[in-house]
Amino acid sequence: MTEFANWSGGLRFTPADRVSPASEGELSELLRQAAADGRTVRAVGSGHSSAPLVRTDGLLVSLDHFDGLISHDADARRATLGSGTPIHRAGQELLKVGLAMENTGDIDRQTLAGGFATGTHGTGRTLGNLSTQLAGVRLVLASGEVLELGEDDGDLLRAARVSLGALGIATALTLRLVPAFRVHRSERCAPWREVRDRLDELAAENRNFDFYWYPRKDEVKLRRINEITDDRPDHEVRRGSERDMVGWSADVLPRVRELRFHEMEYALPAEAGPACFAEVRERVRARHLRHVAWRVLYRTIAADDAYFSTAHGRDTVTISLHQNQDLPYLDYFADLEPIFQAHGGRPHWAKLFTLKGEALLSRYPMAGRWLAARRRLDPGGLFLTPYLRDLLGVAR
Ligand SMILES: Cc1cc2nc3c(=O)[nH]c(=O)nc-3n(C[C@H](O)[C@H](O)[C@H](O)COP(=O)(O)OP(=O)(O)OC[C@H]3O[C@@H](n4cnc5c(N)ncnc54)[C@H](O)[C@@H]3O)c2cc1C
């Protein structure tokens, strides 16, 4: 078998088998067989997660063949897409029928199912993470049966929105969408001191607002995106680190990341964001400037009700640390992680962190409901690897 490597190269393993079923029937049969053989099964999207969520010594399942727009209803603002559809392709196919996702993350190379499963988010005080757009899902369960969840399946859908790939394998997703819209993106740099007292105002004034902080220059790059309804032409102008861009949301919201990096991100109650960032900044400047030149990213997310959403029940600020793929990062992340935790932080499921078991679950008031849904849908633990058992405190 060939080795699997994730996007950053930090996760490598060799599954017993890697398969890309062509139909739900084939997928059901593969799951039944894996259960009979006593193997674990993990679904993989585009392999962008740093946490070892997809690691298995059993069966690794790609949903490459479950790709593209299946159906849509422009009036109801709903569309059903294959779960393995990369977000960038979803954006283009939806645009052709006059629809759009209301928000995306910083990039759009992830698959829809992979992005939803880990609570992937963009930025915007009034905008939920991507999984809040999930109105329905078709899951192939560990038993091989197909379960279709819709908006009336409150409890199970709230569990399935951020599923960690542990409830079943999604084959199709129905999304709650908005009419296609155009936006203006503006990026410019400023000294940190000019911005520090205006964070609330900037987040309130802009549809999408975030900033990168550059430790060595103590400077920030402010990124603002707002909807436009006039007919100014699409364009992109760059002057040094400044950028001005107009176009459809699917083209302008996500960016391209060429340089590979390691990342830790915590989601904090919105009111704790500024104080937590101030501590992070002080600590980086006091201890890490010599090795760390990479930026720190500050974003906002609206509260939602998915059981394992990092924004569950609270408006949220996220702070992410980045370090170049080839540079040491463990000491840096280990030194900063307690700061996030002391501010009530919940780690991004897909990125690097050390919290697990009760210390992690106690940060999610509805963790018990998620775990009950997992037991109900996968009583034999087909989708539970040693990593996930340890993470979720589920005994063998
Ligand atoms: C360069 C870069 C930029 C990023 N930007 C952001 C960002 O802006 N915001 C943010 O929040 N995160 C961001 N991330 C994190 C990224 O969005 C997550 O790691 C996301 O889960 C990756 O999706 P994927 O398709 O690669 O899924 P994978 O990493 O392959 O899998 C992730 C999870 O999804 C599950 N899964 C995949 N397919 C299915 C399926 N069909 N059914 C059930 N479960 C499934 C897997 O089992 C696993 O648990 C970024 C990561 C990188 C590397």
The ligand as an SDF file (V2000), in Angstrom:
LIG
                    3D

 53 58  0  0  0  0  0  0  0  0999 V2000
   -3.9000   25.8860    3.7280 C   0  0  0  0  0  0  0  0  0  0  0  0
   -5.0400   25.6010    4.6550 C   0  0  0  0  0  0  0  0  0  0  0  0
   -5.9880   26.5850    4.8820 C   0  0  0  0  0  0  0  0  0  0  0  0
   -7.0410   26.3480    5.7710 C   0  0  0  0  0  0  0  0  0  0  0  0
   -7.9370   27.3490    5.9910 N   0  0  0  0  0  0  0  0  0  0  0  0
   -8.9120   27.1740    6.9130 C   0  0  0  0  0  0  0  0  0  0  0  0
   -9.8360   28.2170    7.2170 C   0  0  0  0  0  0  0  0  0  0  0  0
   -9.7970   29.3140    6.6530 O   0  0  0  0  0  0  0  0  0  0  0  0
  -10.7550   27.9840    8.1750 N   0  0  0  0  0  0  0  0  0  0  0  0
  -10.8270   26.8060    8.8560 C   0  0  0  0  0  0  0  0  0  0  0  0
  -11.6600   26.6740    9.7310 O   0  0  0  0  0  0  0  0  0  0  0  0
  -10.0060   25.7780    8.5460 N   0  0  0  0  0  0  0  0  0  0  0  0
   -9.0620   25.9380    7.5940 C   0  0  0  0  0  0  0  0  0  0  0  0
   -8.2170   24.9020    7.3010 N   0  0  0  0  0  0  0  0  0  0  0  0
   -8.5170   23.5660    7.8540 C   0  0  0  0  0  0  0  0  0  0  0  0
   -9.3500   22.7590    6.8560 C   0  0  0  0  0  0  0  0  0  0  0  0
  -10.4820   23.4830    6.4340 O   0  0  0  0  0  0  0  0  0  0  0  0
   -9.8110   21.4470    7.5050 C   0  0  0  0  0  0  0  0  0  0  0  0
   -8.6680   20.6790    7.7800 O   0  0  0  0  0  0  0  0  0  0  0  0
  -10.7980   20.6600    6.6400 C   0  0  0  0  0  0  0  0  0  0  0  0
  -11.3690   19.6490    7.4380 O   0  0  0  0  0  0  0  0  0  0  0  0
  -10.0990   20.0400    5.4550 C   0  0  0  0  0  0  0  0  0  0  0  0
  -11.0240   19.4300    4.5840 O   0  0  0  0  0  0  0  0  0  0  0  0
  -10.5510   18.1790    3.7120 P   0  0  0  0  0  0  0  0  0  0  0  0
  -11.5030   18.0330    2.5710 O   0  0  0  0  0  0  0  0  0  0  0  0
   -9.1100   18.2960    3.3870 O   0  0  0  0  0  0  0  0  0  0  0  0
  -10.8220   16.9940    4.7350 O   0  0  0  0  0  0  0  0  0  0  0  0
   -9.7820   15.9860    5.4160 P   0  0  0  0  0  0  0  0  0  0  0  0
   -8.7240   16.7530    6.0960 O   0  0  0  0  0  0  0  0  0  0  0  0
   -9.3770   14.9640    4.4260 O   0  0  0  0  0  0  0  0  0  0  0  0
  -10.7680   15.3240    6.5030 O   0  0  0  0  0  0  0  0  0  0  0  0
  -11.2630   16.1040    7.5500 C   0  0  0  0  0  0  0  0  0  0  0  0
  -12.3610   15.3450    8.2870 C   0  0  0  0  0  0  0  0  0  0  0  0
  -13.4900   15.1800    7.4300 O   0  0  0  0  0  0  0  0  0  0  0  0
  -13.8950   13.8300    7.4430 C   0  0  0  0  0  0  0  0  0  0  0  0
  -14.4990   13.5430    6.1400 N   0  0  0  0  0  0  0  0  0  0  0  0
  -13.9950   13.7940    4.9190 C   0  0  0  0  0  0  0  0  0  0  0  0
  -14.8760   13.3750    3.9750 N   0  0  0  0  0  0  0  0  0  0  0  0
  -15.9360   12.8660    4.6250 C   0  0  0  0  0  0  0  0  0  0  0  0
  -17.1670   12.2680    4.2060 C   0  0  0  0  0  0  0  0  0  0  0  0
  -17.4800   12.1370    2.9090 N   0  0  0  0  0  0  0  0  0  0  0  0
  -18.0230   11.8370    5.1410 N   0  0  0  0  0  0  0  0  0  0  0  0
  -17.7290   11.9760    6.4790 C   0  0  0  0  0  0  0  0  0  0  0  0
  -16.5890   12.5240    6.9220 N   0  0  0  0  0  0  0  0  0  0  0  0
  -15.7090   12.9630    6.0080 C   0  0  0  0  0  0  0  0  0  0  0  0
  -12.6120   13.0610    7.6940 C   0  0  0  0  0  0  0  0  0  0  0  0
  -12.8730   11.7470    8.1690 O   0  0  0  0  0  0  0  0  0  0  0  0
  -11.9500   13.9420    8.7340 C   0  0  0  0  0  0  0  0  0  0  0  0
  -12.4770   13.6620    9.9920 O   0  0  0  0  0  0  0  0  0  0  0  0
   -7.1690   25.0870    6.4160 C   0  0  0  0  0  0  0  0  0  0  0  0
   -6.2180   24.0900    6.1860 C   0  0  0  0  0  0  0  0  0  0  0  0
   -5.1690   24.3390    5.3130 C   0  0  0  0  0  0  0  0  0  0  0  0
   -4.1480   23.2670    5.0920 C   0  0  0  0  0  0  0  0  0  0  0  0
  1  2  1  0
  2  3  1  0
  2 52  2  0
  3  4  2  0
  4  5  1  0
  4 50  1  0
  5  6  2  0
  6  7  1  0
  6 13  1  0
  7  8  2  0
  7  9  1  0
  9 10  1  0
 10 11  2  0
 10 12  1  0
 12 13  2  0
 13 14  1  0
 14 15  1  0
 14 50  1  0
 15 16  1  0
 16 17  1  0
 16 18  1  0
 18 19  1  0
 18 20  1  0
 20 21  1  0
 20 22  1  0
 22 23  1  0
 23 24  1  0
 24 25  2  0
 24 26  1  0
 24 27  1  0
 27 28  1  0
 28 29  2  0
 28 30  1  0
 28 31  1  0
 31 32  1  0
 32 33  1  0
 33 34  1  0
 33 48  1  0
 34 35  1  0
 35 36  1  0
 35 46  1  0
 36 37  1  0
 36 45  1  0
 37 38  2  0
 38 39  1  0
 39 40  1  0
 39 45  2  0
 40 41  1  0
 40 42  2  0
 42 43  1  0
 43 44  2  0
 44 45  1  0
 46 47  1  0
 46 48  1  0
 48 49  1  0
 50 51  2  0
 51 52  1  0
 52 53  1  0
M  END
$$$$
